[in-house]
Amino acid sequence: MVPPAAQGGARDTGRPRVVIAGAGFGGLWAARTLAGHPVDVVLVDRRNYHTFLPLLYQVAAAELGPTDIAYPVRSIFRSAANVDVRLAEVTGVDAHAHEVDTSQGSLRYDYLVLGLGSVTHYFGVEGAAEHAFPLRWMDDAIPLRHHVLACFEAAAAEPDPERRRRLLTFAVVGGGPTGVEFAGALAELIHGPLLPDYPSIDRREVLVVLLEMGDRLLSTMPPHLGGYAATRLRKRRVDARLGVRVEAIRPGEVLLAGGERIRTETVVWTAGIQGDPAVRGWGLPVGRGGRVLVGDDLSVEGHPGIYVVGDLAYREDDSGHPLPQVAQVAIQQGRAVGKNVLRKLRGEPAKPFHYVDPGMLAVIGRNAAVAHVFGRTFKGIVAWILWLTIHITWLIGFRNRALVLVNWAWNYVFFRRSVRLILPGLRAEVAAADRPGCDAPSE
Amino acid sequence: MVPPAAQGGARDTGRPRVVIAGAGFGGLWAARTLAGHPVDVVLVDRRNYHTFLPLLYQVAAAELGPTDIAYPVRSIFRSAANVDVRLAEVTGVDAHAHEVDTSQGSLRYDYLVLGLGSVTHYFGVEGAAEHAFPLRWMDDAIPLRHHVLACFEAAAAEPDPERRRRLLTFAVVGGGPTGVEFAGALAELIHGPLLPDYPSIDRREVLVVLLEMGDRLLSTMPPHLGGYAATRLRKRRVDARLGVRVEAIRPGEVLLAGGERIRTETVVWTAGIQGDPAVRGWGLPVGRGGRVLVGDDLSVEGHPGIYVVGDLAYREDDSGHPLPQVAQVAIQQGRAVGKNVLRKLRGEPAKPFHYVDPGMLAVIGRNAAVAHVFGRTFKGIVAWILWLTIHITWLIGFRNRALVLVNWAWNYVFFRRSVRLILPGLRAEVAAADRPGCDAPSE
């Protein structure tokens, strides 16, 4: 009665088994590359969906619903008979025994692809891990969105001007793409659809402040684009501040180097990421930023059967810079690893991985972006249309269903009101809104 | 700096103040009726959104996302300057002092409209409150949906046939509209888009069973419609059982009168509702089903300034039957109370409330429904098109934005895959899926 596929680790078809840990961009593209080939692929993730992380900030800013950027992993591989999807958390690797430990027991592998991504890095800033909102996963974006809405609710019911001001101040730490995009989207939400719902709140009571330690925003892009981003953000009422270092984050305030205090109930931390610290205990060589060191072919030194892709992998480009932790690197690495596994099975030599940089984009708002692509720079509405076109094309290819995309584009281009709900399941946040103040941001 | 509207209960415009407790259909329509008139309306709800409850079962069955049936209350009253929306829980009424107690402090009222709805009633069945899933609010629908999906995940990883069977058995208690609609939608989900994602699960391992104590389904509709519904459900692989009484619900099983046991991890309770027990302590006359007794004009006897609308109000029709607890009654009552308040203010006599019954509909699946409207009965696809048309018209009127509706109709008519995500914020349910079994349905 029970088909063999259900019998967990016990199944043995005699074909080599590739276990892929993580259904992010890297793992997903590795699995896609291996689909339909004579290998058994087991794709393990602790979530039953893949998240399109480049648009995560739009979920946090209530521009999109979580379902707009997530896709059930099983549906992606529905027609791939050799890809088995498992809902489980990967907890360790036993390289000697060729086994992966998961919350659902261990899995034997012939080849292992680790694509477990990265986590927020607070660089030891006092109080950051306790009091700031990270913005790295869906689990971060939804509580953050609920908290922002709850702060508006609390402010509307709050007579004390000082408390209102604190509830309506939103600090974003980190002037990289995520910080810039989130600050821009948050200002757009507030000064667009949100304020008209709160007639008792004056727009001058609201402050979105972006705090960057360096001397410009978007430091990985050409300098004039960072300058343009700062100007556009300021026009949209974002106080973009450069050269400020966050010393500590405490309940109700951010302390800056020099002693200045910003009174706020909402600090969003986008200033750094690192490889999951748990991986450090797995016996693999770990380098800068907690990333696993990989060779030419993306395999781990001393473990030719283990590959690492995406944010978790540490690899330098030809000029000695570490590859950026972005979706395109993960996708290209996932594809490369899939092909190298197939080459090995055919007895062919592995090919070294070379990253083809398609460029970078960052969006400041619904008609302004900056782009550095094809070796050229673009800004303003041209860059925004470029961004929109690239993402629409990408999503069409990714989801393989133009229908679903209509939904996304629709929700994004028109403001969809319904994403501004404080939905159940996040009782802590809703409870925070019930209290006079919502002063427990990280609850 | 702070506009007066923000100053909570302290504001006094000199105009009479109507406090409306609950933004369900009754409260919402009362507020709409009073919008633009010379009264100050304060609409209090513990959620920041109104829920279109007639479609709640579609959220539980992953046919719609929560945002498809919810709408931010503030947006509805954005252009109504005299309607103030508060996010707070109503905790009591001091009729003597003319004050409502809320989680955000007390509110003085001249007129009070109570539209707090109903809660699930388990009739004291052993273990029901502890182990069954209610299906009454958004807070119920989302955990239930996540649990169903988590059971499929757990079954796919479970080798033991007996345990698999238990994970794949779904019992729905109650053969009224909610039970019939949810059982039909659940079967449609499973045998439609869900099973193809789980190649290791055989469709014969899945069982949806509907348990009704009476001798027919949909007892408030003409008998042949209940018979038709049972036949159609059985064709859709729902085991619709009549004349069975649930004796107890225990972890992993339902015990029926006569001793039969149904082994299942999922029991959904749709068999009864009652007025919120908390209201019983507020000093108002409470009758059958915990509902507050109201007079002709829907005011509470002895308290001419307090009105009750919707599920919480007890009122009989001309033939001595209590009015049903459905959206249409609440809407008509909300409107009637709004008008009676305005009449009182003009010094005119109140008008007694008369319910105009527009009929009843229940959907069995995407092309089958039963309807009893305009004094006639319809079934099959004709009834389904009728249902769809009525709800589309209703939603257009309700949301006042055809655009949003496109989204709803689109998501409903095509199966939207993305609603089958096990999203964060419900860590207990996701954790259940991580364990081999998910045997704690009500966690």
Interface residues (C-beta under 8 A of the other chain):
Chain A: M1 V2 P3 A5 A6 Q7 G8 A10 R46 R47 N48 Y49 G65 P66 T67 D68 A70 Y71 P72 R74 S75 R78 A81 R86 L87 A88 E89 S103 Q104 G105 W137 M138 D139 I142 P143 L149 A150 E153 A155 A156 A157 E158 P159 P161 R164 P196 D197 Y198 P199 S200 I201 D202 E205 L403 V404 N407 W410 N411 F414 R416 R417 S418 V419 R420 L421 I422 L423 P424 G425 L426 V430 A433 D434 R435 P436
Chain B: M1 V2 P3 A5 A6 Q7 G8 A10 R46 R47 N48 Y49 G65 P66 T67 D68 A70 Y71 P72 R74 S75 R78 A81 R86 L87 A88 E89 S103 Q104 G105 W137 M138 D139 I142 P143 L149 E153 A155 A156 A157 E158 P159 P161 R164 P196 D197 Y198 P199 S200 I201 D202 E205 L403 V404 N407 W410 N411 F414 R416 R417 S418 V419 R420 L421 I422 L423 P424 G425 L426 V430 A433 D434 R435 P436
